């Protein structure tokens, strides 16, 4: 094994010698309570500029104690709500109900084997990373659907399932902001950038397409980098014994089984066409349930997880009926129950993770750290290129403490967009730099609530896997994506290319 594999092994072993992740989140919650009280005792406060009624206003932010009477009452009174409202909890359990039927009826194993036989083996890894990157089009659904499919696909190909999970997760997390098309993140960030720019230039508007061309190229570059890291770093390490527990390959199908599989696939295909047609009609016909705009995104996008449940459940049931692996309703319900049994450890972990993340937000320590870091960066008085690179580094660091891309940018944009505009840097370039820094550390930050999902999928193949296993799998991607994506943005600026339609690089104060 190479030295690069050995240091990851040491990192994994050290991480896995820590207590169980649920225990770590519990200890982290206790530490947060103590730190919040210390911040109150020390009188820490920060100021930020916000816009109210079109006028800039300075707002003072102070920490909220979690150890005084009100803080303890808040935690106790919200303990259940924190857990129930934990974003990944319902997402995972609802999504896996349908996936469980599709998997246990035999549809997914058969479909993956057929696809594998038809597809060139050389494209497996880059295609896996690319699908992960493109999954941001479906908001957070990629965290639920893609890792188990990638693990099964790599296993069917005789490769480590952990490598498949790592490759697709790298695309979903570290390549989160990149895509070939405009996603729901673009209007969200553009709106925050416009609000920040309004502090300097009230008429300035950031287009939702402002970063589009840069993100298209980023998607292709990150796919190549992610594939190279998987093949040259992750897979050799797993083959050397650091991660993959081999599982027996499925026996070849008999003639009778092949006929049943083909009949099941025909039934599943018909169900897919019917459901697809119903979805299109529901989106395109005015007044239909999924037509029009939801609270933040188009309606169909906001119900992506329920749609995935319907599609996976529908085609899974159709396949099972056709292949005779589902003979009555009890078989389908039993398949759902078996799937939920495997999620018990995840539910326990999610409870403690939910309390930790909710406490961090309620204490306001996350936003205060972000604003304080911004003030420190402003005081350095760096040249424009240095400001952009330092900003990427600051966002990477901030992402380790505050996982939400939109919430974090809501704190960064009013500080950095106007500050950089006065230095001649456009809001569009600031936004692009933010997207780079916010994405590349998504795979290793403990404040990404969806990483507990990935750990649950990893434990299907490595029951003893812990935080160390997950960090050792994902850290190589962060270490590769961060410099490559930052250099790509720097090259873009040097060449003077616009970041997208309506995406200039510079601003004239």
C-alpha positions in Angstrom: 0.0 0.0 0.0 1.3 3.5 -0.8 2.0 6.1 1.8 -1.1 8.1 0.8 -3.2 5.0 1.6 -1.4 4.4 5.0 -2.1 7.9 6.3 -5.8 7.5 5.4 -5.8 4.2 7.2 -4.2 5.8 10.3 -6.9 8.6 10.1 -9.6 6.0 9.8 -8.4 4.0 12.7 -7.9 7.0 14.9 -11.4 8.3 14.0 -13.0 4.9 14.7 -11.4 4.7 18.1 -13.5 7.6 19.1 -16.9 6.8 20.7 -19.9 6.0 18.6 -21.0 8.9 16.5 -24.2 9.2 18.5 -22.1 9.6 21.6 -20.0 12.2 19.9 -23.0 14.3 19.0 -24.3 14.0 22.6 -20.9 15.2 23.9 -20.9 18.0 21.3 -24.3 19.2 22.5 -23.0 19.4 26.1 -19.9 21.2 24.9 -22.0 23.7 22.9 -24.1 24.4 26.1 -20.9 25.2 28.0 -19.5 27.4 25.2 -22.7 29.3 24.8 -22.7 30.2 28.5 -19.0 31.2 28.3 -19.8 33.5 25.3 -22.5 35.1 27.3 -20.3 35.6 30.4 -17.5 37.1 28.2 -20.0 39.5 26.6 -19.1 38.5 23.1 -21.1 40.3 20.4 -20.7 41.0 16.7 -22.2 43.6 14.3 -23.4 43.1 10.8 -25.1 45.4 8.2 -28.6 44.5 7.1 -31.1 46.3 4.9 -34.4 47.4 6.3 -36.9 49.4 4.3 -34.2 50.0 1.7 -31.8 51.5 4.3 -28.6 49.9 5.6 -28.8 49.2 9.4 -26.2 47.9 11.8 -27.5 44.9 13.8 -25.8 43.6 17.0 -25.8 39.8 17.4 -25.3 38.3 20.9 -25.0 34.6 21.9 -27.9 32.7 23.5 -27.1 30.6 26.5 -28.2 27.0 26.5 -27.3 26.6 30.2 -29.5 29.2 31.9 -33.1 28.5 32.8 -34.5 29.7 29.4 -31.9 27.7 27.5 -32.5 24.4 29.3 -36.3 25.0 28.9 -35.8 25.6 25.2 -33.9 22.4 24.8 -36.4 20.3 26.8 -39.4 21.8 25.2 -38.0 21.3 21.7 -36.3 18.0 22.1 -39.0 16.1 20.3 -39.5 18.8 17.7 -35.8 19.0 17.0 -35.8 15.3 16.2 -39.1 15.2 14.2 -38.1 18.3 12.2 -34.5 17.0 11.5 -34.5 17.5 7.7 -32.9 14.1 6.6 -35.1 12.0 8.9 -38.4 12.0 7.0 -36.5 12.3 3.7 -34.6 9.1 4.3 -37.4 7.0 5.8 -40.0 8.1 3.1 -37.6 7.6 0.3 -36.4 4.2 1.4 -39.9 2.8 1.7 -40.1 2.9 -2.1 -36.5 1.9 -2.7 -36.8 -1.0 -0.3 -39.7 -2.5 -2.4 -37.8 -1.9 -5.6 -34.7 -3.6 -4.1 -36.3 -6.5 -2.3 -38.6 -7.3 -5.2 -35.6 -7.9 -7.3 -36.0 -4.9 -9.6 -32.9 -3.0 -8.7 -30.5 -6.0 -8.6 -31.7 -7.2 -12.0 -31.7 -3.8 -13.5 -28.2 -3.0 -12.2 -26.9 -6.3 -13.6 -28.4 -5.7 -17.0 -27.1 -2.1 -17.2 -23.7 -3.3 -16.1 -23.6 -5.9 -18.8 -24.5 -3.3 -21.4 -22.3 -0.4 -20.3 -18.6 -0.1 -20.8 -16.7 -0.8 -17.6 -14.4 2.2 -18.2 -17.3 4.6 -17.8 -18.6 3.3 -14.5 -16.6 5.6 -12.2 -16.9 8.9 -14.1 -20.6 8.2 -14.7 -21.1 7.6 -11.0 -19.4 10.9 -10.0 -21.3 12.8 -12.8 -24.7 11.5 -11.6 -23.8 12.6 -8.1 -22.9 16.1 -9.2 -26.1 16.4 -11.3 -28.3 15.2 -8.4 -28.4 18.7 -7.0 -31.1 19.3 -9.6 -33.4 17.2 -7.4 -32.4 19.1 -4.2 -31.4 16.7 -1.5 -32.8 13.5 -2.9 -29.4 12.4 -4.2 -28.3 11.7 -0.6 -31.0 9.1 -0.3 -31.3 7.4 -3.7 -27.7 7.4 -5.1 -25.4 5.9 -2.4 -27.2 2.6 -2.1 -27.5 2.3 -5.9 -23.9 3.1 -6.4 -22.8 0.6 -3.8 -24.9 -2.1 -5.4 -23.7 -1.2 -8.9 -20.0 -1.4 -7.9 -20.6 -4.7 -6.0 -22.2 -6.2 -9.1 -19.2 -5.1 -11.1 -16.8 -6.9 -8.7 -15.5 -3.7 -7.2 -15.7 -2.3 -3.6 -19.2 -1.0 -2.8 -17.6 1.5 -0.5 -15.8 3.0 -3.5 -19.1 3.4 -5.3 -20.7 5.1 -2.3 -17.6 7.4 -2.0 -17.6 8.3 -5.7 -21.3 9.2 -5.8 -21.2 11.0 -2.5 -18.2 13.1 -3.7 -20.4 14.3 -6.5 -23.4 14.9 -4.3 -21.5 16.7 -1.6 -18.2 18.2 -2.8 -19.6 19.0 -6.2 -22.9 20.3 -4.8 -23.0 23.7 -6.5 -21.9 22.5 -9.9 -24.4 21.4 -12.6 -25.0 21.4 -16.3 -28.3 23.2 -15.9 -29.8 25.9 -13.6 -30.9 24.4 -10.3 -33.0 25.7 -7.4 -29.8 26.9 -5.7 -29.1 29.5 -8.4 -32.1 31.8 -7.8 -31.7 31.4 -4.1 -28.1 32.6 -4.1 -28.7 35.2 -6.7 -31.4 36.7 -4.5 -29.1 36.9 -1.5 -26.3 38.4 -3.7 -28.7 41.0 -5.0 -29.7 42.0 -1.5 -26.0 42.3 -0.5 -25.2 44.4 -3.6 -28.1 46.7 -2.8 -26.2 48.0 0.2 -23.8 49.7 -2.3 -25.8 49.9 -5.5 -29.6 49.7 -4.9 -30.4 49.1 -8.5 -28.0 46.2 -9.0 -29.6 42.8 -9.8 -27.7 39.4 -10.0 -29.1 37.2 -12.7 -29.9 33.5 -11.8 -27.7 32.6 -14.8 -24.8 34.6 -13.6 -22.6 31.5 -12.8 -24.0 29.1 -15.4 -21.1 28.8 -17.8 -18.6 28.4 -15.0 -20.7 25.7 -13.3 -21.0 23.8 -16.6 -17.2 23.6 -17.0 -16.9 22.9 -13.2 -19.2 19.9 -13.6 -16.9 18.3 -16.3 -13.7 19.1 -14.4 -15.0 17.8 -11.1 -16.2 14.6 -12.7 -12.7 14.0 -14.1 -11.1 14.8 -10.8 -13.5 12.7 -8.8 -13.1 9.7 -11.1 -9.2 10.0 -10.8 -9.4 10.2 -7.0 -11.6 7.1 -6.9 -9.4 5.0 -9.2 -6.0 6.2 -8.0 -6.6 6.7 -4.3 -9.8 5.3 -2.9 -10.1 2.0 -4.7 -6.4 0.9 -4.3 -6.7 1.6 -0.6 -9.9 -0.4 -0.3 -8.4 -3.3 -2.3 -5.5 -3.4 0.1 -7.9 -4.3 2.9 -8.8 -0.9 4.4 -12.5 -0.8 3.7 -14.3 -3.4 1.6 -15.8 -6.5 3.1 -16.4 -8.7 0.1 -20.0 -10.0 -0.4 -20.9 -13.0 -2.4 -21.9 -12.4 -6.0 -25.4 -13.4 -7.1 -25.6 -16.7 -8.8 -26.4 -16.7 -12.5 -30.1 -16.8 -13.3 -31.7 -20.0 -14.7 -33.8 -20.0 -17.8 -37.0 -19.9 -15.8 -35.7 -17.1 -13.6 -34.6 -15.2 -16.6 -38.1 -15.4 -18.1 -39.6 -14.2 -14.8 -37.1 -11.3 -14.7 -38.0 -10.3 -18.2 -41.7 -10.4 -17.5 -41.1 -8.3 -14.4 -39.0 -5.7 -16.3 -41.8 -5.4 -18.9 -44.4 -4.8 -16.1 -42.0 -2.2 -14.5 -41.5 -0.5 -17.8 -45.2 -0.1 -18.4 -45.6 1.2 -14.8 -42.8 3.7 -15.4 -44.4 5.0 -18.6 -47.8 5.4 -16.9 -46.3 7.2 -13.9 -44.1 9.4 -16.1 -47.1 10.4 -18.2 -49.1 11.2 -15.1 -46.3 13.3 -13.7 -45.9 15.3 -17.0 -49.7 16.0 -17.0 -49.6 17.0 -13.4 -46.8 19.5 -14.1 -47.8 20.9 -17.5 -51.6 21.2 -17.2 -52.6 24.6 -15.6 -54.3 24.1 -12.3 -53.0 20.5 -11.9 -51.5 19.5 -8.5 -47.9 20.0 -9.5 -48.3 22.9 -11.9 -46.9 26.3 -10.9 -44.6 27.6 -8.2 -44.4 26.4 -4.7 -43.1 28.3 -1.7 -39.6 28.5 -3.0 -39.2 26.3 -6.1 -41.6 24.8 -8.7 -44.1 22.5 -7.0 -42.8 19.3 -8.6 -39.3 20.0 -7.3 -40.5 20.6 -3.8 -42.1 17.2 -3.7 -39.2 15.3 -5.2 -38.9 12.8 -2.4 -42.6 11.8 -2.4 -42.4 11.5 -6.2 -39.4 9.2 -5.8 -41.4 7.1 -3.3 -44.3 6.8 -5.8 -42.0 5.9 -8.7 -39.9 3.4 -6.9 -42.9 1.9 -5.1 -44.9 1.7 -8.4 -42.2 0.1 -10.6 -41.1 -2.1 -7.7 -44.6 -3.5 -7.2 -45.1 -3.9 -10.9 -41.8 -5.8 -11.2 -42.6 -8.0 -8.2 -46.1 -8.8 -9.6 -44.6 -9.6 -13.0 -41.7 -11.7 -11.6 -44.0 -13.2 -9.0 -41.7 -12.1 -6.1 -44.7 -10.2 -4.7 -47.9 -12.3 -4.6 -50.0 -10.2 -2.2 -50.1 -7.0 -0.2 -48.4 -8.7 2.8 -45.3 -9.4 0.7 -45.0 -5.7 -0.2 -45.5 -4.5 3.4 -43.0 -7.1 4.7 -40.4 -5.7 2.2 -41.0 -2.2 3.6 -40.7 -3.5 7.1 -37.4 -5.2 6.4 -36.1 -2.0 5.0 -37.1 0.0 8.1 -35.4 -2.6 10.3 -32.1 -1.8 8.8 -32.5 1.9 9.6 -32.7 1.5 13.4 -29.1 2.6 14.1 -29.6 5.6 11.7 -32.7 6.7 13.7 -30.8 6.7 16.9 -27.9 8.6 15.4 -30.3 11.1 13.8 -31.8 11.9 17.2 -28.5 13.0 18.7 -27.4 14.8 15.6 -30.6 16.7 15.4 -30.2 18.0 19.0 -26.6 19.0 18.3 -27.4 21.0 15.1 -30.5 22.6 16.6 -28.5 23.7 19.6 -25.8 25.2 17.5 -28.3 27.3 15.5 -30.2 28.4 18.6 -27.1 29.5 20.4 -26.3 31.8 17.3 -22.6 30.8 17.7 -22.5 29.7 14.0 -23.5 33.0 12.5 -21.4 34.9 15.0 -18.3 32.9 14.0 -19.1 33.5 10.3 -19.4 37.3 10.8 -16.3 37.5 13.0 -14.4 35.6 10.3 -15.6 38.1 7.7 -14.4 41.0 9.8 -11.0 39.4 10.2 -10.7 38.9 6.5 -11.7 42.5 5.7 -9.0 43.7 8.1 -6.3 41.9 6.1 -6.6 44.3 3.2 -5.6 41.8 0.5 -5.4 42.5 -3.2 -8.4 41.3 -5.3 -7.1 37.9 -6.2 -6.0 37.3 -2.7 -9.4 38.4 -1.4 -11.2 35.8 -3.6 -8.9 33.0 -2.5 -9.0 33.9 1.1 -12.8 34.1 0.9 -12.9 30.6 -0.5 -10.8 29.4 2.4 -13.0 31.2 4.9 -16.1 29.7 3.4 -14.5 26.2 3.5 -13.7 26.8 7.2 -17.2 28.2 7.9 -18.8 25.2 6.2 -17.3 23.0 8.9 -19.4 24.8 11.5 -22.5 25.7 9.5 -23.8 23.3 7.0 -26.7 25.0 5.2 -25.5 26.7 2.0 -28.4 29.2 1.9 -28.3 30.1 5.7 -24.5 30.6 5.6 -24.6 32.8 2.5 -27.4 34.8 4.2 -24.7 35.8 6.7 -21.8 36.1 4.3 -23.5 38.0 1.4 -24.3 41.3 3.3 -20.7 41.4 4.5 -18.6 40.3 1.5 -20.7 41.3 -1.5 -20.6 45.0 -0.8 -17.0 44.8 0.6 -15.7 43.1 -2.6 -17.7 45.5 -4.8 -15.7 48.4 -3.4 -12.6 46.5 -4.3 -13.8 46.1 -7.9 -15.0 42.4 -7.5 -18.5 41.8 -8.9 -21.2 40.2 -6.8 -21.3 37.4 -9.4 -17.7 36.5 -8.8 -18.2 36.6 -5.0 -21.1 34.3 -5.4 -19.0 31.9 -7.6 -16.2 31.9 -5.0 -18.7 31.2 -2.3 -20.1 28.2 -4.2 -16.7 26.7 -4.5 -15.8 27.1 -0.8 -19.2 25.9 0.3 -19.2 22.7 -1.7 -15.7 21.2 -1.3 -15.9 20.6 2.4 -19.5 19.3 2.4 -18.2 15.7 2.5 -16.4 16.0 5.8 -18.3 18.6 7.8 -20.1 17.2 10.8 -22.8 19.9 10.3 -23.9 18.4 7.1 -26.9 16.5 8.5 -27.1 14.2 5.5 -23.7 12.6 6.2 -25.4 10.4 8.9 -27.3 8.9 6.0 -24.1 8.1 4.1 -22.7 6.5 7.3 -25.8 4.3 7.5 -25.3 3.1 3.9 -21.6 2.4 4.5 -22.5 0.3 7.5 -24.4 -2.0 5.3 -21.1 -3.3 4.0 -18.9 -2.4 7.0 -21.0 -2.8 10.2 -18.0 -1.5 12.3 -17.7 1.7 10.3 -17.5 4.9 12.2 -16.8 8.6 11.7 -13.2 7.7 10.9 -14.2 5.4 8.0 -16.4 8.1 6.5 -13.8 10.9 6.8 -11.1 8.7 5.4 -13.3 7.9 2.4 -14.3 11.5 1.7 -11.2 13.5 2.6 -9.2 12.7 -0.6 -12.0 14.2 -2.6 -12.0 17.4 -0.5 -8.2 17.7 -0.8 -8.4 17.3 -4.6 -11.6 19.3 -5.3 -10.5 22.4 -3.3 -7.3 23.3 -5.1 -8.5 22.3 -8.6 -11.8 24.2 -8.4 -10.2 27.2 -6.9 -7.5 27.2 -9.6 -10.2 26.8 -12.2 -11.9 30.0 -10.9 -8.6 31.8 -10.8 -7.9 30.8 -14.4 -11.4 31.9 -15.4 -10.6 35.4 -13.9 -7.2 35.6 -15.6 -8.7 34.8 -19.0 -11.4 37.4 -18.4 -14.3 35.1 -19.3 -17.8 36.0 -18.0 -19.1 33.5 -15.4 -22.4 33.1 -17.3 -25.1 35.1 -19.0 -25.2 38.4 -17.1 -22.2 37.3 -15.0 -19.4 39.9 -15.2 -16.1 39.4 -13.2 -15.6 43.0 -12.2 -17.6 45.9 -10.8 -16.8 49.6 -11.3 -17.4 51.4 -7.9 
